[in-house]
Amino acid sequence: MRALPNKRAWLAQSMIMLVTGSALSAQNLPVSPDHPWHSSDERLIMNEAKGVRQRTFPIQRDKAYSLAELIDLAEAWNPETRVAWENARAQAAALGIARSELYPTLSAVALGGIDRAEIPLGLRFYRFTIPDQQMSLDLNYTIFDFGARRGRIDTERARLLAANFRFNDVHRQLIFHVQQAYYRLLNALAQDTAARASLANAEAVQQAAEERLRNGLATLPDVLEARSATAQSQYDLQAVLGVEQSARGDLATALGAPAATMIRIEPLADVPTPESIGETVERVIDRALDQRPDLQAEVAGIREAQAQEKEARAAYNPRLDLKASPAAQSLYFQQQTLPWGHTADLTGGIALSLNWTVFDGGARRNRLMRSEDEIRKAESQVNAARDSIEDEVWTAYADLSTAFRQREAATALLESATQSYAAALESYNNGVRNLLDVTAAQKVLAQARSADILARTQVLVTLADLAFRCGDSIQSNTRTPQP
């Protein structure tokens, strides 16, 4: 009969172990390395991912968008700007927390209870009952700390500046990514037009060869050569169409839209292209050093390190605190065989405390040394960032200068190739030139068309790259970025 309670306890423990074991089984590691891990939590995560709110992207399918309009859409809808904006807001809240240390803290406490005890007196015990109600306020305030709080505030302020600069840098990078995707699609669309023109030229040559074959003025190998050139042009067109589809997906993704979103853009002929840079490389470098938000964030890092050094020095000094605790108290008292008694009064206290760390085993000294090292580290990072920016701007400036020269050469090449093809085709129709000369001229013309389009878009790409390296795209004279 005595074993029954033990048996019940054993059954209860077994049930608890079974329940907890089944609850924890879904959190176990994969059972083996050669199979994927699947569990009920996987489906839950997938459902939660579907529940994350996605906004409907406002695109007009019948409108041809300019680059400026696409940048506006990207800054408003790409989630990266929202992430950077929320980071800046969170850092602003951290600054508010640090500033709150300059003010006192006040808390209210309400207490109530009853104490009952049997107190011996002589040969008897008497029951004592004491109900107690109390309302108190606790005021705590640091009167003086030799700049420790101010150092923490300055640290958070510097971090907020850095977060704001990083927010600007996200916009700078986003604008550049949109420009890159836009120019890739612009180039692909223009290459599509050029490839179709080259295909039409190849078909014209093939038609002329077949016509001359029917008239007995050409040979079958000439026709086969023309057909081969047409097939090659068709192959090149399909490759261009594939690049175009990929570029469309890249542009939609850069805007923050689904990759399958169809976005129409202006043709290359409607996009203005500058003829020259108009500035010296020294002036461009100076502007980049003044405007780049990533460099400004590094400079804010120096401020942060200096503020931490200020806080570390303040730890060598005492801190004076004030504490006040006024309280309103109401006490009742009853002793057995006697009537109730009551008293009420305002109680509490006020105190000043001076705290000064006399010895801490070198912790303050090491924290100060670490903060001084952080200052020198931040200064070195700024110098390294400046060197990197100067090199980036120098390279982008050289690439843009090269792109301008290549554009001039490509224009001359296209004009020469067009004339050469026309002359070769006319001579072939007149029986003066052979088909190999015509197909060679047609291939050169196709390459010249592609090179001309690539040279025009390369000017735009390198110009955007130079603006990206200088930070021109986020300046207030263009637009104020909003998340």
C-alpha positions in Angstrom: 0.0 0.0 0.0 2.9 2.4 0.6 4.2 1.8 -2.9 1.2 3.4 -4.5 2.3 7.0 -4.0 5.7 6.2 -5.4 4.1 4.6 -8.4 1.9 7.7 -9.0 5.0 10.0 -8.7 6.8 7.8 -11.2 3.9 8.0 -13.6 3.7 11.8 -13.2 7.4 12.2 -13.9 7.1 9.9 -17.0 4.3 12.0 -18.4 6.2 15.2 -17.8 9.3 13.8 -19.6 7.1 12.6 -22.5 5.4 16.0 -22.9 8.6 18.0 -22.7 10.4 15.5 -25.0 7.8 15.9 -27.7 7.8 19.6 -27.4 11.6 19.8 -27.8 11.8 17.2 -30.6 11.2 19.9 -33.2 14.2 21.9 -32.0 16.7 19.0 -32.4 19.6 19.2 -34.8 19.5 17.3 -38.1 19.8 13.6 -37.5 22.5 13.1 -40.2 24.7 15.2 -42.6 23.5 13.5 -45.8 19.8 14.6 -45.8 18.1 18.1 -45.6 16.5 19.0 -42.3 12.7 19.4 -42.4 10.3 19.9 -39.5 7.0 21.5 -38.6 8.9 24.8 -37.8 9.9 25.0 -41.5 6.3 25.3 -42.5 5.6 27.9 -39.8 8.6 30.0 -40.9 7.4 29.8 -44.5 3.9 31.0 -43.5 5.4 33.8 -41.4 7.5 34.9 -44.4 4.3 35.1 -46.5 2.7 37.2 -43.9 5.4 39.9 -44.0 3.6 42.9 -45.6 4.6 43.7 -49.2 3.6 46.9 -50.8 2.2 47.0 -54.3 4.6 48.7 -56.7 3.0 51.6 -58.5 4.2 51.2 -62.1 2.4 52.5 -65.2 2.9 49.9 -68.0 2.1 52.3 -70.8 4.6 55.0 -69.7 8.2 55.4 -70.7 10.1 56.4 -67.6 13.1 58.6 -67.5 16.1 58.0 -65.3 15.1 60.7 -62.8 11.6 59.1 -62.4 13.1 55.7 -61.9 15.4 57.0 -59.1 12.4 58.6 -57.4 10.6 55.3 -57.4 13.7 53.4 -56.1 14.2 55.9 -53.2 10.6 55.6 -52.2 10.1 51.8 -52.7 13.5 50.0 -52.3 13.6 48.5 -48.8 17.2 49.3 -48.3 16.3 53.0 -47.8 13.7 52.0 -45.2 16.3 49.9 -43.3 18.8 52.7 -43.2 16.1 55.2 -42.2 14.9 53.0 -39.3 18.6 52.6 -38.2 18.9 56.3 -38.0 15.7 56.6 -36.1 16.8 54.0 -33.6 20.1 55.9 -33.1 18.1 59.1 -32.5 16.2 57.2 -29.8 19.6 56.1 -28.3 20.6 59.8 -28.1 17.4 60.6 -26.3 18.1 57.9 -23.8 21.6 59.4 -23.1 20.1 62.9 -22.8 17.6 61.6 -20.2 20.5 61.1 -17.7 20.7 64.9 -17.3 17.3 64.9 -15.6 16.2 63.3 -12.3 14.2 60.1 -12.1 11.0 60.1 -10.1 9.1 57.0 -9.2 6.0 56.5 -7.1 5.5 53.5 -4.8 2.3 52.5 -3.0 2.5 49.9 -0.2 -0.2 48.3 1.8 -0.2 45.4 4.2 -1.3 43.9 7.6 1.1 42.6 10.2 -0.4 40.3 12.9 1.6 38.7 15.8 1.0 37.1 19.2 3.1 39.0 21.8 3.7 37.5 25.2 3.0 39.7 28.2 3.2 38.2 31.6 1.4 34.9 31.6 -0.7 35.6 28.5 -0.3 36.2 24.8 -1.9 39.3 23.3 -2.7 39.6 19.6 -1.4 42.7 17.8 -2.7 43.8 14.4 -1.1 46.6 12.5 -2.6 47.6 9.0 -0.2 49.8 7.1 -0.8 52.1 4.0 2.0 54.1 2.6 2.5 56.3 -0.5 6.1 57.4 -1.3 8.1 59.2 -4.0 11.7 58.4 -4.8 13.7 61.1 -6.4 17.3 60.4 -7.7 19.5 62.9 -9.4 23.1 63.1 -10.3 24.2 66.7 -9.5 27.7 66.6 -10.9 29.8 63.9 -12.5 32.6 66.0 -14.2 31.4 65.4 -17.7 30.7 61.6 -17.7 27.0 62.1 -18.9 28.0 64.7 -21.4 30.6 62.3 -22.8 27.9 59.6 -23.3 25.6 62.1 -24.9 28.3 63.3 -27.3 29.1 59.6 -28.1 25.4 59.0 -29.1 25.3 62.3 -31.0 28.3 61.2 -33.0 26.8 57.8 -33.7 23.6 59.6 -34.9 25.6 61.7 -37.3 27.3 58.6 -38.6 23.9 56.9 -39.0 22.6 59.9 -40.9 25.6 59.8 -43.2 25.2 56.1 -43.7 21.6 56.8 -44.6 22.8 59.3 -47.2 25.3 56.7 -48.5 22.6 54.1 -48.9 20.8 56.6 -51.2 24.1 57.3 -53.1 24.6 53.6 -53.7 21.0 53.0 -54.6 21.0 55.8 -57.1 24.2 54.4 -58.7 22.7 50.9 -58.8 19.6 52.2 -60.6 21.8 54.1 -63.0 23.9 51.0 -63.8 20.8 48.9 -64.4 19.1 51.6 -66.4 22.2 52.1 -68.7 22.5 48.3 -69.1 18.9 48.1 -70.2 19.4 51.2 -72.4 22.4 49.6 -74.1 20.6 46.2 -74.5 17.6 47.9 -76.2 19.8 49.9 -78.5 21.8 46.8 -79.3 18.5 45.0 -80.1 17.8 47.7 -82.6 21.3 47.5 -84.1 21.1 43.7 -84.2 17.8 43.8 -86.1 19.4 46.3 -88.5 22.4 44.0 -89.0 20.0 41.1 -89.6 18.2 43.1 -92.2 21.5 43.9 -93.9 22.4 40.2 -93.9 19.1 39.3 -95.4 19.5 41.9 -98.1 22.9 40.4 -99.0 21.4 36.9 -99.0 18.6 38.1 -101.2 21.0 39.7 -103.7 23.1 36.5 -103.8 20.1 34.3 -104.4 18.9 36.7 -107.1 22.3 36.6 -108.9 22.3 32.8 -108.6 19.0 32.6 -110.3 20.4 34.8 -113.1 23.5 32.7 -113.4 25.8 35.5 -112.1 26.7 33.9 -108.7 27.7 30.5 -107.4 26.1 28.3 -104.8 29.0 28.8 -102.4 28.2 32.5 -102.5 24.6 31.9 -101.5 25.7 29.5 -98.7 28.1 32.2 -97.4 25.3 34.7 -97.4 22.9 32.3 -95.6 25.6 31.7 -93.0 26.0 35.4 -92.4 22.2 35.7 -91.9 22.2 32.8 -89.5 25.0 34.4 -87.5 23.1 37.7 -87.4 20.0 35.8 -86.1 22.2 34.2 -83.4 23.6 37.5 -82.4 20.1 38.9 -82.1 18.9 36.1 -79.8 21.9 36.8 -77.5 21.1 40.4 -77.3 17.4 39.6 -76.4 18.7 37.4 -73.6 20.8 40.3 -72.2 17.8 42.6 -72.5 15.6 40.3 -70.4 18.3 40.0 -67.7 18.7 43.8 -67.7 15.0 44.3 -67.2 15.0 42.1 -64.1 18.0 43.9 -62.7 16.3 47.3 -63.1 13.1 46.1 -61.5 15.0 44.6 -58.6 17.0 47.9 -58.1 13.7 49.8 -57.9 12.4 47.4 -55.2 9.8 45.9 -57.6 9.2 42.2 -58.5 11.8 41.0 -61.0 9.0 40.2 -63.6 7.7 43.8 -63.6 7.7 45.2 -67.1 9.2 48.7 -67.1 9.4 50.9 -70.2 12.2 53.4 -70.5 13.1 56.2 -72.9 15.1 55.2 -76.0 18.8 56.0 -76.2 18.2 58.7 -78.8 16.2 60.7 -76.3 18.8 60.6 -73.6 21.2 63.6 -73.7 24.9 62.8 -73.7 27.5 65.4 -72.6 30.4 66.2 -74.9 33.1 66.8 -72.3 33.8 66.8 -68.5 34.3 70.6 -68.0 36.3 70.3 -64.8 39.8 69.5 -63.8 40.5 66.3 -61.9 41.8 68.3 -58.9 38.6 70.1 -58.5 36.6 66.9 -58.8 38.7 65.3 -56.1 38.2 68.3 -53.8 34.5 68.1 -54.3 34.4 64.4 -53.5 36.3 64.9 -50.3 33.8 67.5 -49.2 30.6 65.5 -50.2 31.2 61.8 -49.8 28.9 60.6 -46.9 31.0 57.5 -46.2 34.0 59.8 -45.5 31.7 62.0 -43.3 30.7 59.0 -41.4 34.4 58.2 -40.7 34.9 61.7 -39.5 32.0 61.3 -37.1 33.8 58.2 -35.8 36.6 60.6 -34.6 34.0 62.5 -32.7 32.6 59.3 -31.1 36.1 58.3 -30.0 36.8 61.7 -28.5 33.5 61.6 -26.6 34.4 58.2 -25.2 37.8 59.5 -24.2 36.0 62.4 -22.3 33.8 59.9 -20.5 36.9 57.8 -19.6 38.7 60.8 -18.1 35.6 61.7 -16.0 35.8 58.4 -14.2 38.9 59.7 -12.3 36.6 62.3 -10.6 33.9 61.9 -7.9 30.2 61.9 -8.6 27.6 63.7 -6.4 24.1 62.2 -6.2 21.0 63.4 -4.5 18.2 61.1 -3.3 14.9 62.3 -1.7 12.1 59.9 -0.5 9.1 61.8 0.9 6.3 59.4 2.0 2.8 59.7 3.4 2.1 57.0 6.0 -1.0 55.8 7.6 -0.8 53.3 10.5 -3.5 51.5 12.4 -2.9 49.6 15.6 -5.1 47.1 17.5 -4.2 45.2 20.6 -6.4 42.5 21.9 -8.9 43.8 24.4 -8.1 47.4 23.5 -9.7 49.7 20.9 -8.1 50.7 17.5 -5.4 53.3 17.4 -4.4 55.4 14.4 -1.6 57.7 13.3 -0.8 59.5 10.0 2.2 61.6 9.1 4.6 62.7 6.4 7.8 60.8 6.6 10.9 60.2 4.4 14.4 61.5 4.0 16.9 63.3 1.8 20.5 62.3 1.3 23.6 63.5 -0.6 26.2 60.9 -1.6 29.7 61.5 -2.9 31.1 58.5 -4.8 34.8 58.5 -5.7 36.7 55.4 -6.9 40.0 55.5 -5.2 41.5 52.3 -6.6 40.2 50.0 -9.3 43.2 47.9 -10.3 44.0 50.0 -13.4 40.6 49.7 -15.1 40.1 53.5 -15.6 43.7 53.9 -16.9 43.2 51.1 -19.4 39.8 52.4 -20.5 41.4 55.8 -21.1 44.3 54.2 -23.0 41.8 52.3 -25.2 39.8 55.4 -25.9 43.0 57.3 -27.0 43.9 54.4 -29.2 40.4 54.5 -30.7 40.9 58.2 -31.6 44.2 57.5 -33.4 42.5 54.5 -35.1 39.6 56.7 -36.3 42.0 59.3 -37.6 43.9 56.7 -39.5 40.7 55.4 -41.0 39.8 58.9 -42.2 43.2 59.2 -43.9 42.8 55.8 -45.5 39.3 56.7 -46.7 40.6 59.9 -48.2 43.3 58.1 -50.1 40.8 55.5 -51.4 38.4 58.3 -52.5 41.1 60.1 -54.4 42.1 57.0 -56.2 38.5 56.2 -57.1 37.8 59.7 -58.4 41.1 59.6 -60.4 40.2 56.3 -62.0 36.6 57.3 -62.8 37.9 60.6 -64.3 40.3 58.8 -66.5 37.6 56.3 -67.5 35.3 59.1 -68.5 38.0 60.8 -70.5 38.7 57.6 -72.3 34.9 57.1 -72.9 34.7 60.5 -74.6 37.6 59.6 -76.9 36.2 56.2 -77.7 32.8 57.7 -78.6 34.4 60.0 -81.1 36.3 57.0 -82.6 33.1 54.9 -82.7 31.2 57.6 -84.5 33.8 57.8 -87.1 34.0 54.0 -87.4 30.2 53.8 -87.9 30.2 56.4 -90.6 33.1 54.7 -92.4 31.6 51.2 -92.1 28.2 52.4 -93.3 29.7 53.9 -96.4 31.9 50.8 -97.0 29.0 48.4 -96.8 26.8 50.5 -99.1 29.6 50.7 -101.6 30.4 47.0 -101.4 26.8 46.0 -101.9 26.3 48.3 -104.8 29.5 47.0 -106.4 28.4 43.4 -105.9 25.1 44.1 -107.5 27.0 45.6 -110.5 29.3 42.6 -110.6 32.4 44.4 -109.6 33.0 43.0 -106.1 32.6 39.4 -104.8 30.3 38.3 -102.0 33.1 37.8 -99.5 33.8 41.5 -99.7 30.1 42.3 -99.1 29.7 39.9 -96.1 33.0 41.2 -94.6 31.7 44.8 -94.9 28.4 43.8 -93.4 30.1 42.2 -90.4 32.2 45.3 -89.9 29.1 47.4 -90.1 27.4 45.3 -87.5 30.4 45.6 -85.2 30.5 49.3 -85.8 26.8 49.7 -84.8 27.4 47.7 -81.6 30.6 49.7 -80.8 28.8 53.0 -81.4 26.0 52.1 -79.0 28.4 50.8 -76.4 30.5 53.9 -76.7 27.5 56.2 -76.2 26.2 54.2 -73.2 29.7 53.9 -71.8 29.9 57.7 -71.6 26.7 57.7 -69.5 27.9 54.8 -67.4 31.3 56.4 -66.6 29.7 59.8 -66.0 27.4 58.2 -63.5 30.3 56.4 -61.9 32.2 59.7 -61.5 29.1 61.3 -59.9 28.9 58.3 -57.6 32.5 58.6 -56.6 32.0 62.4 -55.9 28.7 62.1 -54.1 27.0 64.5 -56.5 23.8 62.5 -56.9 22.6 63.1 -53.3 23.3 66.9 -53.0 20.5 69.3 -52.2 20.8 71.0 -55.5 19.3 67.9 -57.2 16.8 66.4 -54.7 16.4 65.8 -51.0 16.3 62.1 -50.5 13.4 60.7 -48.6 13.0 57.1 -47.3 
